[in-house]
Amino acid sequence: FPLQALDMAKSQGYTCIVAAIRGEALPELKLKADAFEWVGPAEFVKLLTFFKSQDVRETILAGKVEPRVLFQRESHDEVLSLLLGQVKDRTPGSVIQSLIGHLTSQGIAVKDPGFLLEPFLCPGGVLTRTPPSQRVMDDIEFGWSQAKVIADLDIGQTVVVKEKVVVAVEGLEGTDETIKRAGGLAGEGVVVIKVGRTRQDMRIDVPAVGLETMKSLAAIRAAALSFEAQKVLFFEKEGALALADANRISVIAKE
């Protein structure tokens, strides 16, 4: 997504100053940026110094950072250590909100990236040629409220259900690892549900699915993926849906 976002921003006339997270971002970003700097996931001082040297006043967040960095205290610089000491908890939403607040205090506004996200949002409906069974629809209905609760608590955004039993709940490991764990526990036929927060700030930890998600579903012979329409991003949609149909997996965007 960061590569696509950069292309879209440049096509709209933006000058693109890119701070790329080392170990997370693709090297190809450097070829497309007007100015570029590698920063570590915990090098907040370096990030600020670079942005100020380029007179950056507005920024967006694109992509993700492996959350395990929160536990690697030896890599935290003084600003990040201070911010982490001030947050009420270290959930992803709280940490990112704190970072946004500090950037704003330094004269760098973190903007809603909605103008770049629109192509990746889906209206409600069945997206595959493979229709969901009644059992699948019952599991989606059963698991939806649980998924919304854990999303609003900032625990995770995904639950996996089978026959009206919650098999797995997403934590820091991410969606793909949650799916693999669910397959090991309940076998084939599970239903994966992914949602956004009730009050989803599109700047913070926006939920997403895509081709890699579908590969994980196919590997455990899942029955379906259901995600929240207009809140969960769907990347590499064409390839993901083709893989879903090839494995008789239903994909449903739910209002």
N, C-alpha and C positions, 0 to 999 in steps of 0.2 A: 503493500500500500504506500509506503513513503515514496517509492519511485513514481508511482502513478500520481500521487498528490503533487509531487514536484513538477511533473509534466503539466498537470492541469493548472497549477498556479502560474507557471511560466507562460502558458498559452493565454492566460488572462492578464498578462502584462506585469506581473509581480517580479520584483528583484528578489532572488531567493538566496538567503544566507543560511547555510545549513550547518548545524552542530550535530554531528552524528555520534551515537553512543557506541563506543568501541566494544566489539564482541557481539553486538546486537544488529547494527545497521549494515546494509550492503555497501561494498566499496564503490559500486557503480554510481552512487549518489554524488560522489566527488566530481564525476565527469559532467554532471548536469547543473551543478550549483554555480552561482556567481561568486560566492566565497564559501570556504569550507574549512572545518576544523574537527578533528577527532577529539572527543572527550570521554573520560571514563564514566561509568554509570553513577559514580559518587563524587565526581569532580565538579562541584557546583560553582566554585570560585572561578575555575577555568572557563566554564560555560558563560558566566556573567562577563568576565573580562573580554572574551571573544565577541559577544553580542555588543558590548559597549564600544569596542574598537571599530565595529562595523556600523555604529549608529542605529542599531536595531531598536525599533519602538513597538513593534507588534510581532507576535510569534504564534504558531500553532504547534500542538503536540501530535505526532504521527508515529504509528508503530507501537511497540511495547518494550518494556525492560523486564528481564528476568527478576521476579520478586525476591529471589534468594539474596540479592545484593543488600537487602535490609539487615541481614544477619552477619554481613562481612564488615564488622566494625572497623577493622584495621584499614580499610580502604576509604572510609568516610573523611572528607575534608572538614574544615572547621565550620563552614556555613551549614553543610548538611547535618553535621552532628548537633549543632545548635537547634536547627529546625526539628529534627527528630526528637530532641529532648523536650520540645514544646507541644507536640501533638498529643491529643487525648488518647490516641491509640495509633498503632502502626498498620492499620488496614490500608490497602492501596489508595482508596478514595481520600482518606485523611492525609496521607503523605503527599499525594499529588496536589491536594488543595492547599497544603502548607507551602509547597514549592511555588504554586501559582501566586499565592499571596506575597511571597518574597520577591518574585520576579516583578509583580505589579508595583511593589514598594520601591523597586529600583528603576521604575519608569518603562518597564517592558510589559505591555498588556498581552495576556494569553487569550487569544480570540477563539470564538466558536468556529470549528472547522466545517460547519454544515455545508458551506458552498462547495466543498470538495467531497463530501460524503454522499450527496444525493444519489449518484449513480449506483451506490452499493446498498441502498435501502429498498426493501421489497414491500409491495402491497400484500394484503392477506389472500390466502388461497393455497391450494395444492399446487406445488411447483413442478412435480415430477409426473411422468406418465403412469407411474406405479401408484395406484390409489391406496390410501390407508384403510386398514380393516377397522371394524367396529372396536376390536380389542385395543388397537393402537389409539383410536380417538378417546376411548375410555381412560387409557393410561395418561394421555395428554391432559385431559380434564382433571384427573386426579392429581397429577404432579405439578400443574401450573401454579397453584397457590403456594406450594412449598418452595418452588423456584423463586417466586416473587419475594417471599419472606427472606430467603438467604441472600438474595441480591440487595434488598433494602438494608439488611444487617451488614453488608459489605463482607460477607463470608466468601461468596462465589456467585456465579451467575448460571450454573448448570446443575441440574439433577438428572439422574438416570433412573427410570422406572421400569418395572416388569410386573404385569398382572397386579397392578395397584399396590406394589411394594416399592418404596424408595430404596434402590440398590446402592447408589453412590451419590455423594454430594461433593461438589467441586470445592477445593481449598486452594492453597498456593500453587499446587502442582499444575493447574491449567486444565483446559477442556480435554485435550487429547489423552492425557494421562488418566483423567477421571473416566473417560470412555473405556480405556484399556482395563482399568481396575474393575469396572462394572462387568465387562465381558468375562473376566476371570471369576467373578463371584456368581453371576447369574446365567452365563452362557449366551447363546444366540437369542435374538428376538427382543432385545431391550429397546426402550424408547428414550431418546435423549432430548431434553427440553432445556432451551437456553433463552434467557430473558434479560431485559434491561431493568434498571431500578425504576421505581414508581416515579421518582423525580430525577430522571437521568440527565446529568450535566454532560453535554456532548463533548466537553473538553477533557473529561475524566474517565479513563478506563472504559471506553465504549465497547460493549460486547460484540464479538464477531465470530463468524463461521466461514468455512471455505473448503478448498480442495483437500487440504491436510486433514480437516475435520472428517471429511467424507472417507478418506483413506482409513482413518481410525475406525469409523463405523463399519466399513466393509470388512476390515480385518477381524472384527468380532461377530460379524453377521447380524448386525443390528436390524431392527424392523423399521425404525423411523427416526427422523430428526424433526423436531418442531421448534421454531424460534419466533420471537416476538416481531411482528410486522412493524416496519417503520422505526424500530429501535435497535435491532441487531443488524450489523453490517454483514453482507454476503459477498465475499471476494471469490474471484475465479469461478463465477457462478455457472457458466456454460460447462466447463470441465467437471465441476462438482456434481451437477445434475445428471450429466451423462454417466458418470461413475455410479451414482445412486441408482439410476434405472438399470444399469448393467448388473447390479447386485440386488435388485428388487427392494430397494430402500425407499420409503416414502419421505418426501420433504414437504413440510407444511409450515407456511408462514401464518401465524395466528394473530388476529387482531386483539 
